[in-house]
């Protein structure tokens, strides 16, 4: 499952540089699929959704840091544990119970985001 940042976030920013997928953004900041990935132009996400990787997306939160769920792999393929959760001083980076993904799905997403 993807990780989410709860409203307990204190906006310290410790999580953002730790994300190997550049999936974490400051509140109210637009985001793109191409940020920190090898995606460019029109792509079809593993979920089946067609997007343009270069197009800015609306912020998921206006108040605190957030994680773009289609880019979150729980650090699979990079680290043993989600790095955002490991560095968060208030433990607000938690599994998203509404977005359950298997380890195989997360690894496939990681390969998709970082195609060579």
ROLOVEX-36127 format. One record per residue: residue in one letter; residue number from 1; x, y, z of N, C-alpha, C in turn. Coordinates in steps of 0.2 Angstrom, whole numbers, plus 5000, padded with zeros to 4 digits. Example, Ala and Ser with C-alpha at 12.3 -4.5 7.8 and 13.67 -1.06 7.14 Angstrom:
 vovo mitor n_c1 n_c2 n_c3 ca_c1 ca_c2 ca_c3 c_c1 c_c2 c_c3
    A     1 5066 4972 5039  5062  4978  5039 5066 4984 5039
    S     2 5064 4989 5035  5068  4995  5036 5064 5000 5039
This chain:
 vovo mitor n_c1 n_c2 n_c3 ca_c1 ca_c2 ca_c3 c_c1 c_c2 c_c3
    X     1 5004 4994 5000  5000  5000  5000 5004 5006 5000
    X     2 5002 5011 4998  5006  5018  4998 5006 5020 5005
    X     3 5010 5025 5006  5011  5028  5012 5007 5035 5012
    X     4 5004 5037 5017  5001  5044  5017 5004 5048 5023
    X     5 5003 5054 5022  5005  5059  5028 4999 5061 5031
    X     6 4998 5060 5038  4992  5062  5041 4992 5070 5043
    X     7 4987 5072 5045  4986  5079  5047 4990 5081 5054
    X     8 4994 5076 5056  4998  5077  5062 5005 5080 5060
    X     9 5006 5080 5053  5012  5083  5050 5013 5090 5053
    X    10 5020 5091 5055  5022  5097  5057 5026 5101 5052
    X    11 5025 5099 5046  5029  5102  5040 5036 5104 5041
    X    12 5039 5099 5044  5047  5099  5045 5051 5098 5039
    X    13 5048 5094 5034  5051  5093  5028 5056 5087 5028
    X    14 5057 5084 5033  5062  5079  5034 5061 5073 5029
    X    15 5055 5072 5027  5053  5066  5023 5055 5067 5016
    X    16 5054 5073 5013  5054  5075  5006 5061 5073 5003
    X    17 5067 5075 5005  5073  5072  5002 5074 5065 5002
    X    18 5071 5061 5007  5072  5054  5008 5068 5050 5002
    X    19 5064 5053 4999  5059  5049  4994 5063 5047 4988
    X    20 5065 5041 4986  5068  5039  4980 5064 5040 4974
    X    21 5058 5041 4974  5053  5042  4969 5051 5050 4968
    X    22 5053 5054 4972  5051  5061  4972 5043 5061 4973
    X    23 5041 5057 4977  5033  5057  4978 5031 5061 4983
    X    24 5035 5065 4987  5033  5069  4993 5034 5076 4991
    X    25 5028 5080 4992  5028  5087  4990 5026 5091 4996
    X    26 5028 5097 4996  5026  5102  5001 5019 5104 5000
    X    27 5015 5105 5005  5008  5107  5004 5007 5113 5000
    X    28 5002 5112 4995  5000  5117  4990 5004 5117 4984
    X    29 5009 5113 4984  5014  5113  4978 5011 5108 4973
    X    30 5011 5110 4967  5009  5106  4961 5015 5101 4960
    X    31 5013 5095 4957  5017  5089  4956 5017 5086 4949
    X    32 5022 5083 4947  5022  5079  4941 5024 5072 4941
    X    33 5022 5068 4937  5024  5061  4937 5031 5061 4935
    X    34 5034 5065 4931  5041  5065  4929 5046 5067 4934
    X    35 5044 5070 4939  5048  5073  4944 5052 5066 4948
    X    36 5058 5066 4947  5062  5061  4950 5061 5054 4947
    X    37 5058 5053 4941  5057  5047  4938 5059 5047 4931
    X    38 5059 5042 4927  5061  5042  4920 5055 5043 4915
    X    39 5049 5045 4918  5043  5045  4914 5043 5052 4910
    X    40 5041 5052 4904  5040  5058  4900 5035 5057 4895
    X    41 5031 5063 4894  5026  5063  4889 5020 5059 4891
    X    42 5016 5056 4886  5010  5052  4888 5012 5045 4890
    X    43 5009 5043 4896  5011  5036  4898 5004 5034 4901
    X    44 5004 5027 4902  4998  5024  4905 5001 5021 4911
    X    45 4998 5023 4917  5001  5021  4924 4999 5013 4925
    X    46 5002 5010 4929  5001  5003  4931 4993 5002 4933
    X    47 4990 5007 4935  4983  5007  4937 4978 5007 4931
    X    48 4981 5009 4925  4978  5009  4919 4976 5016 4917
    X    49 4977 5021 4921  4976  5028  4920 4981 5031 4915
    X    50 4978 5035 4910  4983  5038  4905 4984 5045 4908
    X    51 4990 5047 4908  4992  5054  4910 4998 5056 4906
    X    52 4999 5063 4906  5005  5066  4903 5010 5067 4909
    X    53 5015 5064 4909  5020  5064  4915 5023 5071 4916
    X    54 5022 5076 4911  5025  5082  4911 5020 5088 4913
    X    55 5014 5086 4914  5008  5090  4916 5008 5091 4924
    X    56 5008 5097 4926  5007  5098  4933 5000 5095 4936
    X    57 5000 5092 4941  4994  5089  4945 4993 5094 4951
    X    58 4986 5094 4952  4984  5098  4958 4987 5095 4965
    X    59 4989 5099 4969  4991  5097  4976 4986 5092 4979
    X    60 4988 5087 4983  4983  5083  4986 4982 5086 4993
    X    61 4986 5090 4996  4985  5094  5002 4987 5101 5001
    X    62 4983 5106 5004  4985  5113  5004 4989 5115 5011
    X    63 4988 5110 5016  4990  5112  5022 4997 5109 5025
    X    64 4998 5103 5022  5004  5099  5025 5007 5095 5019
    X    65 5013 5093 5020  5017  5088  5015 5012 5082 5013
    X    66 5013 5080 5007  5008  5075  5005 5012 5070 5000
    X    67 5010 5064 4999  5013  5059  4995 5008 5058 4989
    X    68 5011 5058 4983  5007  5056  4977 5007 5049 4977
    X    69 5001 5046 4978  5001  5039  4979 5003 5035 4973
    X    70 5002 5037 4967  5004  5033  4961 5012 5033 4960
    X    71 5015 5037 4964  5023  5037  4964 5026 5034 4970
    X    72 5022 5032 4975  5024  5029  4981 5025 5021 4980
    X    73 5031 5019 4981  5032  5012  4981 5034 5009 4988
    X    74 5033 5013 4993  5035  5011  5000 5043 5010 5000
    X    75 5046 5013 4995  5054  5012  4995 5056 5005 4992
    X    76 5051 5001 4990  5053  4995  4988 5057 4995 4982
    X    77 5062 4991 4981  5067  4992  4976 5073 4997 4978
    X    78 5072 5000 4983  5078  5005  4985 5080 5004 4992
    X    79 5075 5003 4997  5077  5002  5004 5072 4997 5007
    X    80 5074 4995 5013  5071  4989  5017 5064 4992 5020
    X    81 5064 4999 5021  5058  5001  5024 5056 5008 5021
    X    82 5050 5011 5022  5049  5017  5019 5053 5023 5023
    X    83 5057 5026 5019  5061  5031  5022 5058 5037 5025
    X    84 5052 5039 5022  5048  5044  5025 5046 5043 5032
    X    85 5044 5037 5033  5042  5035  5040 5048 5034 5045
    X    86 5054 5032 5042  5059  5031  5046 5062 5038 5049
    X    87 5061 5043 5045  5064  5050  5047 5059 5054 5050
    X    88 5053 5053 5050  5047  5057  5053 5047 5058 5060
    X    89 5048 5064 5063  5049  5065  5070 5042 5064 5074
    X    90 5037 5064 5070  5030  5064  5073 5026 5057 5071
    X    91 5029 5053 5068  5026  5047  5065 5020 5048 5062
    X    92 5020 5053 5057  5013  5054  5053 5014 5051 5046
    X    93 5019 5047 5044  5019  5044  5038 5017 5037 5039
    X    94 5011 5035 5037  5008  5029  5039 5005 5025 5033
    X    95 5004 5019 5033  5001  5015  5027 4994 5018 5026
    X    96 4993 5018 5020  4986  5020  5017 4982 5014 5017
    X    97 4977 5013 5021  4973  5007  5022 4968 5007 5016
    X    98 4967 5013 5012  4963  5013  5007 4966 5011 5000
    X    99 4973 5010 5000  4977  5009  4994 4981 5003 4996
    X   100 4979 4997 4996  4983  4991  4997 4986 4989 4991
    X   101 4993 4988 4991  4996  4985  4986 5001 4980 4988
    X   102 5002 4974 4984  5007  4969  4986 5014 4971 4985
    X   103 5018 4967 4988  5025  4969  4987 5027 4968 4979
    X   104 5024 4963 4976  5025  4963  4969 5023 4969 4965
    X   105 5017 4971 4967  5014  4977  4963 5018 4983 4965
    X   106 5021 4984 4971  5025  4990  4972 5032 4989 4968
    X   107 5035 4983 4968  5041  4983  4964 5040 4984 4957
    X   108 5034 4982 4954  5032  4983  4947 5031 4991 4946
    X   109 5028 4994 4951  5028  5001  4950 5034 5005 4950
    X   110 5039 5002 4955  5046  5005  4955 5049 5004 4948
    X   111 5049 4998 4945  5052  4997  4939 5049 5002 4933
    X   112 5042 5003 4934  5039  5007  4929 5041 5014 4929
    X   113 5042 5017 4936  5044  5024  4937 5051 5025 4935
    X   114 5055 5020 4935  5062  5021  4934 5065 5016 4928
    X   115 5061 5016 4922  5063  5012  4916 5070 5015 4914
    X   116 5073 5010 4911  5080  5012  4908 5080 5012 4901
